[in-house]
Amino acid sequence: MAESDALTSLVTDAGRAIDAAATLDELSDVESTLMGKESAIAAARRGLKDLPADERRDAGRAINEVAETITESIRERRLVLSAAEQDAALAADRVDITQPARVPRRGTHHLVSEVLDEIIDIFASIGYRVARGPEAETDYYNFTALNIPQTHPARLETDTLYLDYRGVGEERTAGDERYPLAHAPNEVLLRTHTSPMQARYMEANDPPVHIVVPGRVFRNEALDPTHSPVFHQVEGLAVDDGITFADLKGTLAYFARQFFGPKQEVRFLPNHFPFTEPSAEMHVSCFSCGGSGCRICSQTGWIEMLGCGMVHPAVLEHVGYDPATVTGFAFGIGADRFAMVRHGITDLRHFFESDLRVLRQFS
Amino acid sequence: MRVTLRWLADFVDIPTDDPKAVADRLESLGHEVESIEPLGAHFTDVVVGRVTEIAAHPDADKVRVCQVDVGGSTSEIICGAWNFEAGALVPVAVPGAVLPGGFEITERTIRGVTSHGMICSGADLGLSDESEGILVLDDSFEIGRSFAEQLPLPDAVFDVAITPNRPDCMSVYGLARELAASYDLPLREVAPDIDTETEAPLTVRLEDPEGCPRYVARQVNGVTAAESPLWLQMRLRAAGVRPISNLVDATNYVLMELGHPTHAFDTDRLGDTIVVRRPTPEERMTTLDGQERALAASDLVIADAQRSIALAGLMGGADTEVDDSTSAVTIEAAYFDAPTVLFMSKRIGLRSEASARFERGVDPNLARLAADRVAELLVSIAGGEVGGIVDAYPAPIEPRHIDLELAEIPRVLGLDLEAAVIADYLRRLGFAVEAGSSLDVGVPTRRPDVTRPIDLVEEIARLHGYDEFPDRVAFGTGGGIGIEERRSRRLRETLVGAGFHEAMTFSFIGEDDLNRLGLPADDVRRDGIAVVNPLHAEEGVMRTTLLPGLLKAAAYNAARQVDDIALFETGKTFMSGGDVIPDQPDVVAFVTVGGEPATWQGPARSFDVFDAVGTWELIARSMRLDDVAIEQADIPPFHPERGARILHRGVTIGAVGEIHPAVAERFGIQGRVTAAEVELASVLADPGLWSFAAPSPFPPAVFDLAFEVPDGSSTKSVLDVVRAADDVEDVHVFDVFRGGSIA
């Protein structure tokens, strides 16, 4: 009876001591006091051998029950205390997460580069190959091969930058004797468009041809908000059996909707380029006002997008293709203008000044 | 080309008076309308009056007192202009009238005399820019009636951009023809009422019939120089031509109306011989702008027996110019070789309305009609009578014929049109069409642009309307973005990912930029190719290196207080040595100035040579370049002790390091500047496949090793030894100590 009372009070006292432990360390101390070699439990276990044999079994069981109860209480208390300590540690680790972070350095692609890549990707996705050509080009490829002879009126519109360059062992070939002021075909100039690559590519490859030619082009024009001596084009060329004006219209309308948005209307108006016939200019409905007229489209509801046309038979003849069996279309996209129109940039000079306050916006 | 709606309506009954609708129609035909300006009478209560009596003002000697019949009543009006006499018809603003600018007319008393209105000048009414006295009207105006109602208003001016292949549309008549064809309406014929076919007392000699295949000289005698009538002045002004006098205005009017340039010589100052020839050596002439000009053998001139009197198709001479005393004119309407006029105009640096048409090609068979139209107009506005004519046209130019296979239409346009529709389109545009198994098409000589069947196909497409054709996407045969293109994108993305901003600088630099780089005299980069006609001297040479462009860009940003500048560019350089065209290697270059700014986490850090080398190593890794190395070297414009050449497979492909401080200073940059420039050919080339190496199943053993080496030994030489040991996976330099003794 006395034995059992002692055990009961042991459990009660132990419970109190366990609850009183405020830290894991204190709990460990309590644990060794309650369960260690010097503990009442240990002493009780040691006393078992002095009991008569018939009591020993019940007494042992009672001691074990008490020991289990205390151990369980310690385990529960330990869970509670360790959770609290973890919380405290986390609380101590708190930061102001709105402090400036460590942002890995990252630059920006030039907007014109991005637009060039985007145009290339749209055409690559419908099976066109990318080709690139020289920027310093011969008069022949820039003009003559494109049906723009030395005396052609279209030359008037093309203010060309010429280079003081003679190839290794090259003499100036004779121009037109009647017009001594005309340029000779092997004079070197800065290409005024990406179109020379039409002739170079077709000379080197048989039809079918489906290419886009991105690149830098040059004009003798002073830099101002809408003109630059350096700008960028993407030329396109498709030549095959059975290509018609319908292919030109459908392909370019597809491109316009990919680039500007699926709801864009397009229209084609006649125009003139010496290397295409018929020639056209494609307009896209203004993506800013949707066609009702605004500042961006000069109140017309339309934005001039690109020049295009069916490849002129003379161009095909120049490269040794037979215009009676193949036809094709070609187009030229002004990438800088596309970028300006789409992003509301009104001054072309921003593209070439390398002002980081501008470049950083081109993310 | 500026034309008015009413002027167009002289030749075709346009079925709308909405200028926008007409502009849309012109655009659908390929004639871009750049602007539409409405023309109207911006005044009210102005009537036509006749000045019946003029008297001096009793107390003012600069003005006169006029009695003006304004229709049933007479008004007393004071006027300060003196360019009219009694009997003149004039516009009168009556009290209550409002003139342009809101200027209201009231009765005013001037020194005791009351003026009941105002007699108006053209400028007062907004009809001309300059005030040249009172607007004196011709007898066609009705007294007492509103002046505005008797003017050809309202009207609209279209500014039309004519493509260079369509000289025939550089005229009112030409655009009217396009509208008539499009609307399928008749085009009124221009038929001057002239029956004098007698030969003029002139000898015309064409010494260079290739330069001038036709020369028409039509004379008009007994003319009186005066102001042109108001309607004609208004049309010229609308067309952007300043009225001068009836004699000159008549030629300009016909130039705008028919598109054929003509020139009026004063017959009395002209000899009896006209020669069209190439200039003699050393020949000079004074053009009517007063400039004496040296002539070249490739020019073409009009001359009399002694001297040149005009530059063919470009400008008349001062000696034979018409003026107020002229009483007889000889009208030249010629056809000159287009390239001859083009190159003469370019050589002299002079362009005119006439040369703009000749250099694109006018209609040789329109010359006579144009001369006669000027003669007819002169008689009606300057009096006199039509005189004789000489038409030198030794080898008449016949219309070209083109055989058009009907199958070409669907083959090129993707739409089958009926033969009758095709023939109709072409006829409406003035082509002669004979139908058969194919169409035999006669091309009017006004259309130098139509030379082969495809040109007719375009005409058909234009009239049919481009938007009427079907749409179809033409898919390509594949290929897409090739390996070099993809690697070029990876290169740019690597640099962007490393904090660099992509720049695009011009491809030209100045000779001075190469000096600033401090390149030695024999450096290939000094051998830049000159631009023959540069925009500025500082853009006179093609770049042989991208560094000047980037250094200038860095300086631009440094001047704007940007303290972490990191720029790169990829692009072509231009080197002498190519067979026909220059070598144009693609290059990448980058530049940094400044560094990472101080933050709450740490102090600022300046970019130095190891950032540049590290960036290059990042590129090499990202591009999977094998066998790359750097070798410390003194390579201008780099710092002699902080620069290296870059080798790929043993070949030098570029340089990296800090820019020489003196170079940086010459470009206006303070502090350390790092840079690199690398040729891309081998960087972008396909590096081939790489092989996988399975990671070791054993845990690594890490050793800290210290080496003592003589000062001046390169770190690389130590690392090479370590790396050469068996089973070394990675080597990491964790400290470098210089000086003293390690022990």
Interface residues (C-beta under 8 A of the other chain):
Chain A: Q99 P100 R102 R105 R106 G107 T108 H109 H110 V112 S113 D117 I120 D121 F123 A124 S125 I126 G127 Y128 R129 V130 P134 E135 A136 E137 T138 Q150 T151 P153 A154 L156 E157 L161 Y162 L163 D164 Y165 G167 V168 E170 D176 R178 Y179 P180 L181 A182 N186 V188 L190 P208 H210 R216 F218 N220 E221 A222 P229 V230 A238 D240 G242 I243 T244 F245 A246 D247 L248 K249 G250 T251 A253 Y254 R267 F268 L269 P270 N271 H272 P274 E277 P278 S279 A280 M310 H312 P313 T327 F329 F351 F352 E353 S354 D355 L356 R357 L359 R360 F362
Chain B: E27 S28 L29 G30 E32 T163 P164 N165 R166 P167 E210 A297 S298 A338 P339 T340 L342 F343 K346 R347 E359 R360 G361 P410 R411 V412 L413 G414 L415 R452 I454 D455 V457 E458 A461 R462 Y466 D467 F469 P470 D471 R472 V473 A474 F475 G476 T477 G478 G479 G480 I481 G482 E485 R489 R492 E493 L495 V496 G497 A498 G499 F500 H501 E502 A503 M504 T505 F506 S507 F508 I529 A530 V531 V532 N533 P534 L535 E539 M542 L550 A553 Y556 N557 R560 V562 I565 A566 L567 F568 G571 K572 F574 S576 G577 G578 D579 V580 I581 P582 Q584 E596 T599 W600 Q601
